[in-house]
Amino acid sequence: MKKFLVILTLIVGNFLIVGTSFSYSAVGYMKCETVNKLVEEENADVKNMIMFWFSGYYTGRNYETSSYPEIPDPQLIYIATVNYCNNNPLQDTVDLADYLYSSLI
């Protein structure tokens, strides 16, 4: 009976731990509709999200291609993202990031 109680306690404890754990989600990859909505709401974090996400995308592509083009100005990345999403609301930020990176090479 004690073994059963210990096993049951461990199982319930694991579920409680999993239920309170934190998760991570990437915030840079977004549909342009979402970007447009966040920009319209003047969300203070959207600018940093976009700039930092592209920086990570840029670094990953550098490792992939073994090329290191000039690092673009983060402000220009944000402006390009807003303009791109206004003109292409059905696209997403990965399409733009791929285009921007390819134009840097």
N, C-alpha and C positions, 0 to 999 in steps of 0.2 A: 504494500500500500504506500509506503514511503517513497519507493521508486516512482510509482505512478504520480504522486503528488509533486515530486521534484521535476519530473519530465513536463507535467502540465504547467508548473510555474515557469520553467524555461521557455516553453512555447508561448505562453501568454506574455511573458516579459519581452520576448523578441518582437511580438506584434506591437507592444506599446512603444518600444524603442523605434521601430520602423515608422510608426505613426507620427512620431514627434521629430523625426530627422529632417534636415533641410535638404533641399534639392537645388540644383543649378540648371538654369536654362539660358541658352544663348539669346541675347536680346537684339543683336545687330541684324540677324536675318529676319526681315519682315516683308510682308507684301507692301507694295507702294500705297495701297489704300490705307493701311495702318500708319505708315509714315505720314501721309497727308493729314490724317486725323490728329496725330500727336502734334504735328507742327501747328495746325489750326488751334489746338487747345493750349498752345504755348507751353507745352510740357518742358520743364527746365532740364530734365535728364536726357531728352531725345538727342540733343546735339552731341553730348559726350558719348552716348551709346553708339551713335553712328561713327564718330571719329575713332573711338577706341576699337570698335568692331572692325573697321576697315584696316586699322593698323595691324590687328591680328591676322586678317585675311592677307594683307600685304606680306607679312612675315612668312606665313605658311606657303604662299606662292613662291617666295624667294627660295625657300628650301626645296620646293618641288622643281623649279626650273633652273636652279643654281645660277640665277642672274640677280643682280642687285641694282635695279634702276633707281634713279633719284627719288627720294622720299617726297611725296606731294605734301603741300601745306594742308593740315587738318581742316582749317576753315574753308578752303576750296573744296575739299571732299564733302563737307556738309552742304555747301551751296550747290554743288553738282548733284548731290543726292536729292535735295529738295526740288531742284529744277527737273531732274529726270523723273521723279515720282509724280510731279504735276503733269508732265507730258505723257507719261506711261503708267497710268494707275493700275493696270492689270499685271504689270511686271513685279519683280521683287528686287531687293537690295543686292542679291548675289549676281543677278544679271548686270547691274550697274558696276559692281566691284570688278567683275570679270572684264567688262569693257574698259574701265579706268586702268586696271593693271596692264591690260594688253596695249593700251595707248602709251604707257610709260616705257615699254620695252623698245 
